[in-house]
Amino acid sequence: MLQLAGTPAGLRVHAAAALPMGGLKAGERDAAPALSANVPLIADTLRENGFAGRRVVFALRPGLVRIKNFRLPPMTDEELAKAVRFEAAERFQTLDDRPEIRFLSAGHVDTADGEMLELIVMAARHDLLKDLLDATLRARLEVVGVELGPLAMFRSFERFLQRDSDAEQVNAFVDLGFLGTRIVLTRGAEVMLLKGVDLGARNMLDAIADRCGVDALRAEELYLAAAATDDPGRANQMSETTPRQVYEVIEPLVQQIGREVALCLKYASVTFKGAHSSTVTCVGGLAADDKILGWLCSMLGLPAKAGHPFRGIDPAPHQRGKSGGGLAAPDRRAANGAWATALGLALHGFPLGHSVEQVVEEVAA
């Protein structure tokens, strides 16, 4: 969770807290009740860590949101909204009878049937969203937004893409998260493609645990020790397990992620002629691992770099609570990338270029 404040010098982190949700399986689609059950804990964490106000913005994992690409003929906004809902009723039949539908226009594409609109359509079950909103009311929180995590992640970088020269620039963002990987391709400030891959750090830790015959906590310790070979204290935690063994286990999983990213880049270049990204910006905890970035770079033939969404923002929390310093982690680079989605949520409703001499009283959960 993250909250921003404005100062005459610019934005800074007002408060930050990490709350492990736990118990959610990668790819699980009906995990919203688990989020709802944690809302009272979220409310307690806000009180204990110096957050201002009770307004919150939640991010839904892509596992709770179905995403499909539609193509429809150009039409008015009113006609388009009706057409999308009609198509969604047919294509999202596995959801409940009144899903919440949102869509983005990715731009015009030329097809054999003429010019069409490429649409990114998102659908979530109404009852799961209602459970979440009811839980926040009981906890006396005011929900001012419910967003898709990858879109919030991109907002943390969107503020750097406001110049006229950025309008046609294609960018690729890869969120190497715990429960999965999220791929976002953009042109300027417009989203071109969203893709969720149910493969993330949790799968890698499970693979390490299976290979080494240890539990999940020990698997995480082994990975962190392998990734910090320049830290003698952590390296000593490896015991009989070597960094090479750890990376042998996770390399095939990183290659799977790389193939998915490559497919997205190819789709964009074919669908939107000339849409080529020159770099891949990675966030999430795994983005701090130079070895993983090196594998992605080799597979994609493009520089894969760790993103720094807090550029221009003081990341040291002004308020410190029971959960510790939040962003003030020993590995600031890893912390920054892992908090990209929370930062984007904290920027919800904040107009780009607006004066920052105010507290932004939205909390990202």
Buried (B, 14 or more C-beta within 10 A) or exposed (E): BBBBBBBEEEBBBBBBBBBEBEEBEBBBBEBBEBBBEBBBEBBEBBEEBBBBBBBBBBBBBBBBBBBBBBBBEEEEEEEBEEBBBEBBBEEBEEBEEEBBBBBBBBBEBEEEEEEBBBBBBBBBBBBBBEBBBEBBEEBEBEBBBBBBBBBBBBBBBBBBBEEEEBEEBBBBBBBBBBBBBBBBBBBBBEBBBBBBBBBBBBBBBBBBBEBBEBEEEBBBBBBBBBBBEEBEEBEEBBEEBEBEBBBEBBBEBBBBBBEBBBEBBEBBBEBBEEBEBEBBBBBBBBBBBEBBBEBBBEBBEBEBBBBBBBEEBBBBBBBBBEBBBBBBBEBBEBBBBBBBBBBBBBBBEBEEEEEBEEBBBBBBB
